[in-house]
Every structure is written in structure tokens, then in C-alpha cells.
């Protein structure tokens, strides 16, 4: 760990916190995972590393252009430390990386509060701060898709398709490897100024169960992205609920809001598809068809990931 110079906090959660660091000239992300908070079932054996949290196992062994890149891991008495590439653009109109570029739909937003050197320091200093202090040290606007959407008044149809196709591709890769992410949402997708996305946070990832008796009975994601079978308390296999989550993501990319106003609406409601989109999007009919198909209340009526890839709207060029 001597090769890492810790910099600033990105954020924290129940199981740990994330900081930026420099490894030589490269800025990276380091996720500190509290060992004593990792469930016994979330440890896996890696041929090179031995016993590691499942998040480290999956990121080390999976490779895809739209998957955050594993760079290494460390361990001490308290933490498992996951080192990954640091990807994404701070979605602040004052960010020099965005200035001078034409990004259609980007709206002016206030400069995010910046911090000085008080956010830098050694590991002991950083780890001793409480959650409120860490939040104050957050160095920049988040680089995730949630913030990117918020920074835009709208996305042109070609950008929606470009972003969505990348997400579909990486989810399809995971499914082909027998893996489900189990927490697909805009905040778990980083995105840069070229609208290149990377899927992050594999803390809930798991292998797809082979038998129905092994289907998942717990949902560890965000309820805005939960499929009807999850809301109603049924066991689930995984891929079908991720198709639903893709539908929610597509809806949000287009309409900048979630498709259902409350959790109670999810099992029975048809997503509201506002009129007037045809003025902006040439492929409106096909887009609506894909949204409705992925958000089918019955899991058996949803497309497979391959059918999503082959849907007519995905191949349009406008």
C-alpha cells in the first residue's frame, strides 16, 4: 500500500468508504470495506488472492470495456481495500473538462463546492473522520449517471441510445458469465464527457442460481429500480429483474424521472409515457415499445438481454 498517496473522499456507506488516491501519476479509486461487516456468505475464494469479498472476486475476474477496471487489492486487520480505475467526469458546468465543448442538452449549473488540502492526508486521518465530516470533504460533483442526467435539460435520442447500449452490453456480458449485478441504477454507473459509461459497485453481485430453490429472497438494491416480483416479496432468479431495471434506466434517460410515483404502483401500473416526444425523437414508437416491454409486470413477458440488444430501436441511427 506504500505506492498509494491518499487524496480525498468520494463517499461512504454502510460497509465502508471510498477515497481517491494517486499511484504514481495515475489517480485511482480505493474502496475501504470493513471486514467485520462483510457477511460470511459474501466471502469467495480466488485462486490468486485467497479469501476475498465477492465484490473483489467479481471485479478481478470479469473484463469488459464498460466495467470498472480492477487494479489490485490490499488487506489489513480492519479493511479490505479495493483499488480500481477512477472513471467519469464531474458534471459541473464550471468543470474545465466540459468548458469549450458542445454537449447538447447540458445546462449551466452552479460550481460545485471545492475543497482545499484539508481533504488530503494519511489513511489514519481519513479513516478517523465521521460520516458528516467525510461528506464535507467530498471533493467534487459526482461522476455518475444520476448527476449527468441532472446536469442536462434533455438528452438527444442518439445520446440516450449510446448510453443505453453500453449499459445493455455490460449487463449482457455479466449474464453470459452467469453473474447478476443486483443493484443496477444510475448512481452505480460512472460516465465521462464522451458519454462512455462504466458499471461500478459489485457489493451485491452474485452468480445466477441454477435451481429455483436457490433463487434470491433478499433485495439489496434501490426500490425505484425494483421489479414487481421483488416488491411483492417473491423469490427471484436475477436476469429478469435486471431487464426491469434496464427499463427504468431507459425511462429515466428519456424523461428524467422514475416511471412510477410510489412502490405500491410498481406491481400493477403501466408506465406513464408522456405525449409529445415524437417532436424530439424520430424513433418514438420503437422507444416506447422497448420501454413497455422491459417494464412488463409479468417477468415472463419481458425480453431477454439478447432481445433487448436486437430490438429495432437499438439499431436506429438518428
C-alpha positions as CSV (number, residue, x, y, z in Angstrom):
1,X,0.0,0.0,0.0
2,X,3.1,2.2,0.2
3,X,2.6,3.1,-3.5
4,X,-0.7,4.9,-2.8
5,X,-1.0,8.6,-1.8
6,X,-4.5,9.1,-0.4
7,X,-6.2,12.3,-1.6
8,X,-9.9,13.0,-1.0
9,X,-13.2,11.3,-0.1
10,X,-15.7,10.3,-2.7
11,X,-18.3,9.0,-0.4
12,X,-19.2,6.4,2.2
13,X,-21.9,3.8,3.1
14,X,-22.8,1.1,5.5
15,X,-19.9,-1.2,4.6
16,X,-17.1,1.3,4.1
17,X,-16.0,4.3,2.3
18,X,-14.3,5.4,-1.0
19,X,-11.3,7.7,-1.4
20,X,-9.3,8.9,-4.3
21,X,-5.5,8.2,-4.3
22,X,-2.5,8.6,-6.5
23,X,-0.5,5.7,-7.6
24,X,2.4,7.3,-9.3
25,X,0.9,9.6,-11.9
26,X,-2.4,7.7,-12.0
27,X,-5.4,8.8,-9.9
28,X,-7.4,5.8,-8.7
29,X,-10.3,5.0,-6.5
30,X,-9.8,3.0,-3.3
31,X,-12.8,1.4,-1.6
32,X,-12.3,0.5,2.1
33,X,-14.5,-2.3,3.1
34,X,-15.0,-3.1,6.8
35,X,-14.0,-6.7,7.2
36,X,-16.3,-7.2,10.2
37,X,-19.3,-6.1,8.2
38,X,-18.9,-8.5,5.3
39,X,-21.4,-11.4,5.7
40,X,-19.9,-14.8,5.9
41,X,-21.8,-15.7,2.6
42,X,-20.1,-12.8,0.8
43,X,-16.6,-14.2,1.0
44,X,-15.3,-16.1,-2.0
45,X,-12.1,-17.9,-2.9
46,X,-9.9,-16.5,-5.6
47,X,-7.1,-18.7,-7.0
48,X,-4.6,-15.9,-6.7
49,X,-5.8,-13.9,-3.7
50,X,-7.4,-16.5,-1.4
51,X,-10.4,-15.4,0.6
52,X,-11.8,-12.1,-0.6
53,X,-15.2,-10.3,-0.5
54,X,-17.3,-11.2,-3.5
55,X,-17.0,-7.7,-4.9
56,X,-13.3,-8.0,-5.2
57,X,-13.7,-11.6,-6.7
58,X,-16.0,-10.5,-9.4
59,X,-14.2,-7.3,-10.4
60,X,-10.9,-9.2,-10.6
61,X,-12.2,-12.0,-12.7
62,X,-14.6,-10.0,-15.1
63,X,-13.4,-8.0,-18.1
64,X,-15.5,-5.6,-20.2
65,X,-14.9,-2.1,-21.6
66,X,-17.9,-0.8,-19.7
67,X,-16.9,-2.5,-16.4
68,X,-14.8,-0.5,-13.9
69,X,-11.2,-1.9,-14.1
70,X,-9.8,-3.8,-11.2
71,X,-6.2,-2.6,-10.4
72,X,-5.5,-4.5,-7.1
73,X,-6.4,-5.1,-3.5
74,X,-4.8,-4.8,-0.1
75,X,-5.8,-6.1,3.4
76,X,-5.1,-5.1,7.0
77,X,-6.6,-6.0,10.3
78,X,-9.7,-3.8,9.7
79,X,-10.2,-3.3,6.0
80,X,-10.2,-5.0,2.6
81,X,-9.1,-2.3,0.2
82,X,-10.2,-2.5,-3.5
83,X,-8.3,-0.4,-6.0
84,X,-10.0,0.4,-9.3
85,X,-9.6,2.9,-12.1
86,X,-11.2,6.3,-11.4
87,X,-13.6,7.0,-14.2
88,X,-16.0,9.7,-15.1
89,X,-16.4,13.5,-15.4
90,X,-17.5,15.8,-12.7
91,X,-20.9,17.0,-14.1
92,X,-20.4,20.7,-13.2
93,X,-20.6,23.2,-16.0
94,X,-17.7,25.0,-14.4
95,X,-15.5,21.9,-14.8
96,X,-12.7,22.8,-17.3
97,X,-13.1,19.5,-18.9
98,X,-16.6,20.5,-20.1
99,X,-15.9,24.1,-21.0
100,X,-15.4,24.8,-24.7
101,X,-17.2,21.6,-25.6
102,X,-20.7,21.4,-27.2
103,X,-22.7,18.9,-25.3
104,X,-26.3,19.2,-26.5
105,X,-28.8,19.5,-23.7
106,X,-26.2,20.4,-21.0
107,X,-27.5,23.2,-18.8
108,X,-25.5,25.7,-16.8
109,X,-25.3,24.5,-13.2
110,X,-23.6,26.2,-10.2
111,X,-19.9,25.4,-9.5
112,X,-19.8,22.6,-7.0
113,X,-18.2,23.4,-3.7
114,X,-14.5,22.6,-3.9
115,X,-12.2,21.7,-1.0
116,X,-8.6,22.5,-0.4
117,X,-5.9,20.5,1.1
118,X,-8.0,19.8,4.2
119,X,-9.3,16.8,2.4
120,X,-5.9,15.3,1.9
121,X,-4.0,13.2,4.4
122,X,-2.8,9.9,5.5
123,X,-5.0,6.9,6.0
124,X,-5.4,7.2,9.8
125,X,-6.6,10.8,9.5
126,X,-9.1,10.0,6.7
127,X,-10.4,6.9,8.4
128,X,-11.0,8.7,11.7
129,X,-13.5,11.2,10.3
130,X,-17.2,10.5,10.8
131,X,-19.7,10.4,8.0
132,X,-20.7,14.0,8.3
133,X,-17.0,15.1,8.2
134,X,-16.4,12.9,5.1
135,X,-19.4,14.4,3.4
136,X,-18.0,17.9,3.9
137,X,-14.7,16.7,2.3
138,X,-16.4,15.5,-0.8
139,X,-14.1,16.9,-3.5
140,X,-16.3,17.3,-6.5
141,X,-19.7,16.7,-8.1
142,X,-20.3,13.0,-8.6
143,X,-19.2,11.4,-11.9
144,X,-22.3,9.1,-12.0
145,X,-25.2,8.9,-14.4
146,X,-27.6,10.4,-11.9
147,X,-25.6,13.6,-11.8
148,X,-25.1,13.6,-15.6
149,X,-28.8,13.4,-16.1
150,X,-29.4,16.2,-13.6
151,X,-26.8,18.3,-15.4
152,X,-28.8,18.1,-18.7
153,X,-32.1,19.6,-19.7
154,X,-32.5,16.7,-22.1
155,X,-30.5,14.1,-24.0
156,X,-30.7,13.8,-27.8
157,X,-32.1,10.5,-28.9
158,X,-28.7,9.4,-30.2
159,X,-27.1,10.0,-26.8
160,X,-29.8,8.1,-25.0
161,X,-29.2,5.2,-27.3
162,X,-25.4,5.4,-27.0
163,X,-25.5,5.4,-23.2
164,X,-28.2,2.7,-23.0
165,X,-26.4,0.4,-25.5
166,X,-23.3,0.4,-23.4
167,X,-25.3,-0.5,-20.2
168,X,-27.1,-3.3,-22.1
169,X,-23.8,-4.6,-23.4
170,X,-22.1,-4.9,-20.0
171,X,-25.2,-6.4,-18.4
172,X,-25.3,-8.9,-21.3
173,X,-21.7,-9.7,-20.6
174,X,-22.4,-10.3,-16.9
175,X,-25.3,-12.6,-17.7
176,X,-23.2,-14.5,-20.2
177,X,-20.7,-15.1,-17.4
178,X,-23.5,-16.4,-15.1
179,X,-23.4,-13.2,-13.0
180,X,-26.1,-10.7,-11.9
181,X,-25.2,-7.3,-10.5
182,X,-28.4,-7.0,-8.4
183,X,-28.1,-3.2,-7.9
184,X,-28.4,-1.6,-11.3
185,X,-29.2,2.1,-11.0
186,X,-27.9,5.4,-12.3
187,X,-25.8,6.0,-9.2
188,X,-23.8,2.8,-9.9
189,X,-22.8,3.9,-13.4
190,X,-20.0,6.4,-13.9
191,X,-19.9,8.4,-17.1
192,X,-17.4,10.8,-18.8
193,X,-17.7,13.7,-21.1
194,X,-17.7,11.4,-24.1
195,X,-20.7,9.6,-22.6
196,X,-18.7,6.5,-22.0
197,X,-20.1,4.5,-19.1
198,X,-18.6,2.1,-16.5
199,X,-20.6,-0.1,-14.2
200,X,-19.4,0.0,-10.6
201,X,-20.2,-1.3,-7.1
202,X,-20.4,-5.1,-7.2
203,X,-21.1,-5.4,-3.5
204,X,-24.4,-7.2,-4.2
205,X,-23.3,-9.2,-7.3
206,X,-23.8,-12.9,-7.3
207,X,-23.8,-16.0,-9.5
208,X,-27.2,-16.7,-11.2
209,X,-28.8,-19.6,-9.3
210,X,-29.1,-22.8,-11.2
211,X,-32.2,-24.1,-9.3
212,X,-35.4,-22.4,-8.2
213,X,-34.8,-23.4,-4.6
214,X,-31.7,-21.2,-4.7
215,X,-33.4,-18.1,-6.1
216,X,-32.7,-14.9,-4.1
217,X,-35.0,-14.0,-1.3
218,X,-33.4,-10.7,-0.4
219,X,-33.2,-7.5,-2.4
220,X,-30.2,-5.3,-1.7
221,X,-30.8,-2.6,-4.3
222,X,-32.9,0.6,-4.6
223,X,-36.7,0.3,-4.6
224,X,-37.1,2.7,-7.5
225,X,-35.5,0.0,-9.6
226,X,-37.2,-3.0,-8.0
227,X,-39.3,-5.3,-10.2
228,X,-42.9,-6.2,-9.3
229,X,-41.9,-9.7,-8.1
230,X,-39.4,-8.1,-5.6
231,X,-42.0,-5.6,-4.4
232,X,-44.5,-8.4,-3.8
233,X,-41.9,-10.5,-1.9
234,X,-41.3,-13.3,-4.3
235,X,-38.0,-15.1,-4.8
236,X,-36.2,-14.1,-8.0
237,X,-33.6,-15.5,-10.3
238,X,-31.9,-12.3,-11.3
239,X,-31.7,-11.6,-15.0
240,X,-35.4,-10.8,-15.3
241,X,-35.3,-8.2,-12.6
242,X,-32.2,-6.7,-14.3
243,X,-34.2,-6.3,-17.5
244,X,-36.8,-4.4,-15.5
245,X,-34.0,-2.2,-14.0
246,X,-32.8,-1.5,-17.6
247,X,-36.3,-0.4,-18.5
248,X,-36.3,2.0,-15.5
249,X,-32.9,3.4,-16.6
250,X,-34.1,3.9,-20.1
251,X,-37.2,5.7,-18.9
252,X,-35.1,8.0,-16.7
253,X,-32.7,8.8,-19.5
254,X,-35.6,9.9,-21.7
255,X,-38.0,11.5,-19.1
256,X,-35.6,12.5,-16.3
257,X,-37.9,10.9,-13.7
258,X,-38.7,7.4,-12.4
259,X,-41.7,5.7,-14.2
260,X,-43.7,5.0,-11.0
261,X,-44.6,7.5,-8.3
262,X,-44.6,5.0,-5.5
263,X,-43.6,1.5,-4.6
264,X,-47.3,0.5,-4.5
265,X,-47.7,1.4,-8.2
266,X,-45.0,-0.9,-9.4
267,X,-46.8,-4.3,-9.5
268,X,-49.9,-3.1,-11.3
269,X,-49.2,0.2,-13.1
270,X,-48.3,0.8,-16.7
271,X,-45.6,3.4,-17.0
272,X,-46.7,6.9,-18.0
273,X,-45.4,7.7,-21.4
274,X,-45.8,11.5,-21.9
275,X,-47.1,12.7,-25.3
276,X,-45.0,15.0,-27.5
277,X,-41.8,13.0,-27.5
278,X,-42.2,12.5,-31.3
279,X,-41.2,16.1,-31.8
280,X,-37.8,15.3,-30.5
281,X,-37.2,11.6,-31.1
282,X,-37.6,10.0,-34.6
283,X,-37.8,6.6,-33.1
284,X,-40.5,7.4,-30.5
285,X,-42.8,4.4,-31.4
286,X,-40.0,1.9,-31.1
287,X,-38.6,3.5,-28.0
288,X,-42.0,3.3,-26.3
289,X,-42.3,-0.3,-27.3
290,X,-38.9,-1.1,-25.7
291,X,-39.8,0.7,-22.5
292,X,-43.1,-1.1,-22.2
293,X,-41.6,-4.4,-23.0
294,X,-38.8,-4.2,-20.4
295,X,-41.3,-2.9,-17.8
296,X,-43.8,-5.7,-18.3
297,X,-45.3,-6.5,-14.9
298,X,-45.0,-10.3,-15.5
299,X,-41.4,-11.4,-15.6
300,X,-42.2,-14.0,-18.3
301,X,-43.4,-11.2,-20.6
302,X,-40.1,-9.3,-20.5
303,X,-37.4,-9.7,-23.2
304,X,-34.1,-11.4,-22.6
305,X,-31.0,-9.3,-22.7
306,X,-30.4,-10.6,-26.3
307,X,-33.8,-9.5,-27.4
308,X,-33.1,-6.0,-25.9
309,X,-29.9,-5.9,-27.9
310,X,-31.8,-6.9,-31.1
311,X,-34.7,-4.5,-30.6
312,X,-35.4,-2.2,-33.6
313,X,-34.8,1.0,-31.6
314,X,-31.3,-0.1,-30.6
315,X,-30.3,-0.2,-34.3
316,X,-31.7,3.2,-35.3
317,X,-29.1,5.8,-36.3
318,X,-30.9,9.1,-35.7
